[in-house]
C-alpha cells in the first residue's frame, strides 16, 4: 500500500529535482541585478539631466573623458575601501595617505630617479601606511575608526611638513606626458585604463578567489570565520595593505592629473570612497561587497560634480545632494536587510 505524501504548506515541492527548485544563489543574484540596474538607471538619469541642461558642453567627448579621468583617482581608492568595508572595517585615512604619497613622490630628491622613482615611492608610501594601519588593527587590537583616524592626522601632518605648505611641481616629462592627449589609447586616457584594470582585478579577487571569500566571511562573522580556520588577523592586515596599495596608485594618478604634489591632495577622499561603496551596495556592517556597485557609485558622484560645475551651481548645494543620496542609500540597505 503506497502512502500519499501531501505537498508542503509553503507551496514548494521538496521532491522536485534540485535544478527546478529556486536556490538562495538565484535570489541573491536577482537582488544584485536589481541593485545594479537601479544604479545604472540613476546614472542614465544624470546623463539625461546633463544632456538637457548643458547639451553642448556635457555631451562633448572631451568633457566625458574628463569625467572618467576624474573618477579614476577616487575610483581606485574606492576599490580598496570596498574590500575594507566588506570585512567589517573602515579606513578614514585614505585621503591623507594619498596626500602623503603624492608629496613624498614629488620631492626634488625623488624626481631625480625619474618615472620609476615617482611611481615606486607613491606605491611604497601607500603600502607602508596600510601596513601601519593593519598592524595596529589586526595585531594591536585597536578599533579601525581610531587607528585610521590617527593615521589621517599623522599623514596630513607629515605631508604638510614635507611640503612646508608649498606646491611641488613635477618636472619629469615621462610622467606629465601621461596626462596629454597624445598618450590616449583609442581615445581613452591612460588613467582610465589603469582604473579599469584595478576594477577588473578587484572584481576577480573579491568574487573569484579564496581571498575574497575570506574577506566576506570575516565581515559576516569574524568568530565563525576564525572557527572555520581563517586567520582573521592576518586577513585584516592584508586588507589594509590592499587599501594602502590602492591609495599609492591613486596618488600617482593624481600626480599625473595635476602635475604636482600638495599636502591638500585627497581632501575628503575618505568620505567620497565610503559613500560610493555604500550607495553601490556594500554593507557598512560588513559581510557583503560589490566592486561593480562601488564603481557605479563613483561614476554617479563624479557626474553630479560635473553637472553642478557646468551649471555654475554652488558646491554647498552639491554636498547637500551627495548627503541626501547617502542617507537614501543607507535607508534602502536597512530596509533590505530587515526583509531578508
N, C-alpha and C positions, 0 to 999 in steps of 0.2 A: 504494500500500500504506500503510495507516494504521499509525502507531506507537502501541503501547499505553503509556500513562503510568501507572506504578504510584503509588498514593497515598503520601504522605509517612509516615514511620515514627511521627510524633507523633500520628497519627490525625486530623489536620485536613486538610480538602480545600482546597488553595490555589487551585483553580479555581472554588470556590464564590463566589457574589456576596458583596461586602464586607458587605452588610447581614446575611448569615447567619453570618458569622464572629464569634466573640467578640472584642470590642475591649478595648484597655487601659483605656479610659474606663469600660467596663462593669464590669471587675474592680475599678477604683478606687472606683466608685460603690457596689459591693457591700460593700467593706470599710468605707467611710464609713457606710453604712446600719447595718452590724453594730455599729460602734463607737457610733453614736448610740443604737441600740436598747439596747445594753448599759448606757449611761449612764442612759437612761430607766428601765431595769429597776432599777438601783441606787437611783435617786430614788424609784421606786414602792415599793421595799422599805423605804426610810427612812420614807416616809409611812405605810406599814403599821405599822412599829415604833412610830412616834409615836402612831398611832391606837390601838394596843393598850395601850401603857404609860400614856398620858395622853389618853384619848379626848375628854373634855370640854374640856380646855384646848387640846390640839394642833389638833383639827379645828374649833375655834371660828373664825368668819370673821375676827375681829379679829386672832387670832394668825397666820393665814395672810397677812393684809395686812401684819403686822409682819415676817414672814419675807421677803416680797417687797420691802418697803421697805428692810430692812437689806441685802438682796442688791443693791439698786440702786447704792449707793455703790461698793462694791468691784467690782460688775459693770461699771460704766463704766470703771474703771481697768483691768480685765482685758481689755476690748476693745482698748484701746491697747496693752497688754502683748502681746496676741496678735499684732498686726502686727509689733512689735519682734522677738519671738522667731522669728516666721516668716522674718524677714530674716536670721536668724543672730545677732542681737544679744541684749542683756539690759538691763534697766533696774532697778537696785536703789534708785533714788531716788524712786520714785512715792509712797511713803508720806510721805516728808519733804516732797515738793512739795505734796501735799495739805495737810499741816500748815501750811506757809508760806503757801500761797494762802488758807487759811481764816483765819489770824490777820491777814494783811495786809488782807483784805477786811472784817474786823470791827473795825478800829481806829475810834476816835471820828471821826477826820477822814474816813475813807471812808464811814462810815454817814451822814454829813451829806448825801451825794448820793443816799441812798435805795436802792431796789431796784436800779436800773440801775448805780449806783456799785459796789455789792457784787458784782453779777454780773460786771461788766466787770473789776473788779480781780482777782477769783478766776481768771477765764479768762486775763487778761493775764499774771498771775504764773506760771500753769502753762505757758503758751506760751513765756514768757521763759526759764524754767528748761529747757524742752525744747530751745529754741534753743541755749542754752549747751552742753547735752549733745551735741546734734547737731554743733555746730561742733568741739568737742573730739574727737569720734569720727570724723566724716567728713573733716574738713579738718586736724585736729590730729594724726591718726594714733594717738590713744590707744585702748587696749583698752576696750571698753564696760564691762567689770566695774570697771576702775579709775576711769574718768571718772564713772560714775554713783554709785560709792561715795563719791567726793569730793563730788559734788552732795548725796548723802544727808547727809553730815556738815555741809556748809555750810548747807544749807536748814534742818536741825534747829537749828543754832546761831543762825541769823538769826531763826527763829521764836521761839526762847527769848528772844532779845534784844528783840524787838518786844513780847512779852507780859510780860517780866520775871517769868515764872513764874506769871502770873495768868490767870484765865479772862476772856475778853472777851465780855460779854453782848450779844446782838443786841437792839436796841430798835426796829427797823423793822418795823412791823406787816404790811406787804405781803409781807415775807419770811417772817415767822413764820406767817402765815395759810396758807401752802402746806402746812404740816405738820398743819393742823387738818382734821377730818373734813368740815367744810362745803365744803372745796375739792376733795373727791374727785369724780371723774368716773365715773358709773355704778358707784360703789363702789371705784374704783381710785385709789390715791393718786397725786398728780402726779409724785412721784419715780419711781414705777414706770413711768409713761408716758414720762418722759424716758429712763429706762433702756431701755425698749422701742424708742424712736426711735433711740437711739445704736446699739443692737444691729442694727436693720434697716439703718441706713446703713452700719455697719461690714461687715455681711454682703455688701451690694451692692458696696461698694468693693473688698473682697477677692476676690469671686468673679465680678464682672461688669464690672470696669474694667481699663484698661491699668495703672493704678497697682497694683492687686492682683496682676496677673500679673508685674509688675516686682519686686514685693516677694518673691514666691515664687522668682523667678529669681535674685535676689541671694542669698537664703538657701540655695538649692540649690547654686549655684556662682557666686561673685562674679566670678571671672575670665572665665568663659564669658559671663556677663551683660554684662561690660564689652566683650568682643569682639563681642557682638551689638548693641552700640550703646547700651546703657543707661548713663546717668551714675550710677554706683554711689554716689559720694559725695553727690551731690545727693539721691538716693533715700533714703539713710540719714538725711540731715538732715531730710527731710520726715517720716520715720517717727518720729523723736524729737520733732519738733514736734507730731505727731499724739498721741503719748503724753502730752506736756505738756498739750495741749488737753483730753484726757480727764481728766487729773488736776485741771485747773481746774474742769471741770464737776462732777466728783466732790466737790471742795471746797465748791462752792456747795450741792450736795445735802446734804452733811454739816452745813453751817451751818443749813439749813432743818430738818434732822432733830434736831439738838442744841440749836439756838437760841443757839449760842455759837461762839467760836473759841479753840482751845487749841493750845499747842505740842506736845501729846502726840497730837493727831489723826493718823489714818493710821498708827498704830503697827502694824508688821508687815504692812502692806498689800502690800508688795512680795512677801513670801513667799506670801501668800494668792493674789495675782494670778498669780504664776508657777505655783503648784500647781494652780490651777483651769485654767489654759491647758494644762498638761501632762496632767492626767487627762482633759481634754477631747479630746486627740488631737493637739495642736500639738507638732511635733517640736522638741525642745530644741536640736538642732544646726541647725535652720533648714530651709527648703525645703518645709514643709507646715504649714498652719494652718487652724483651723476655728473660726469665731465661734460657731456653734451648740454645739459641744462645750465651748467655754470657758464659755458661759453656763450650760450644764448643770452644769459643774464648780462654778461659783459657787453655784448652787442647792443642790447636794449638800452643800457645806461649810456653807452657811448653815442648811440643815435640820438637819445634825448638831449645830451650835451650839445651835439652838433646842431640840432634843430633850434635849440634855445639861442645858440650863438648866431646862427644865420638870421634869426628874427629879432636880434638885439634885445633879448629879454634878460632881465637881471639874474645873477647867479643865485640869489636867495630864493627866487621862485623855483629855480631848478632843484635846489636842495630840498625844498618842500615837496616837490613832485617825487623825488627819489625816496624821501622818507615815507610818503604815502604808499608807494609801491612796496617798500619793505614791510610795512605794517600789514598790508593786504596779503602779502605772501606768507607771513608768519601765521596769520589767522586762518588762511586756507590750509596750511600744514597742520595746525592744531585740529581743525575740523576733520581733515582726512584721517589723522591719527585716531581720533575718537570714534570714527565709524568703522575702523578696521579691526 
